[in-house]
Amino acid sequence: MLTEYIQEALSRARYELIDDPETPYYGEIPDLPGVWASAVTLEECRRALKETVEGWILLSIKRSLPIPRLGDAEISEVDAEAA
């Protein structure tokens, strides 16, 4: 469930080169508010964006914030009896 959600989020990422000599690669996931990253290389930007998604999910769960469904991927509570 979690891995699939992160993969789906990353498949929706948009990357661009920005006018910043220190971190010219910028990436964001429009479906997840505030989830963005920048880095020196595209690969570093992808890694940083993945870490940002992970942190965003944890913070959203901690604060009981809604986590949007992304296609077929969603994060939902697991029933205590089923766990």
N, C-alpha and C positions, 0 to 999 in steps of 0.2 A: 504494500500500500504506500509506504513512504518513499521507497525507491522509485516506484512508478510515477508518483506525483512529481518528484524532483526532475525526473527525466522528461516528463511532459512539460513542465515549466521551462526547462532549458531548451526544449525543441521550439518554444515560442519566443525565445530571446531574439532581440534585434541588436546588431552590432554596427558601430560606425567609427570612423576616424574623426577625431575632434582636434581642434587647434590648441593642443597642449603638448609642449615638447617633452614633459616628464612622463605623462601617462596619456598617450594619444589614442588608445583603444578604449571605447566606451561601450558598455552593453547594458541592456535593461530588459525587463520582462513586463510589458505593458499590462498584463492581466493581474500582476501582483503589485499593489501600490507601494512605492518607495524602494523597490528592489532594483538596484543598479550597481555597477562596478566599473572601475577604470584601471588600466594597467599599461605596462610598457609594450607587451606583445598581446596578440589575439589569444593565444593559449593561456597566458596568465590571466587575462580578462575573463575567459571562460571559467577557469578555476575559482577566481574571486567571486564571480557571479553565482557559482554553485554554492560556495560557502555562505554567501549572502542569502540565498534561498533557504538554506538549512537554518540559519539564524532567524530569518523572518518567520519560518514555520514554528520554531520553538517559542519565540516571543509571542506569536499569535495564540498558541496553545496556553502559555502561561497567563496571558491576559484575557483569555476567553474571547478573543476576537474572531470574527468569521474568516474562514479560509475558503476561498472560492473553488468550486469544482472546475477542473480544467479538462474538458473533453470527458473521457471515461474515468479520469483519475480524480480521486477525492480522498480527503483525510477525514475520517469520522471516528467517533468514540467507539471503543470496543466495550461491549457489555461485560461487566465484571464476572458474570457467571460463565461467559464463553472464554475468558482469558485463562 
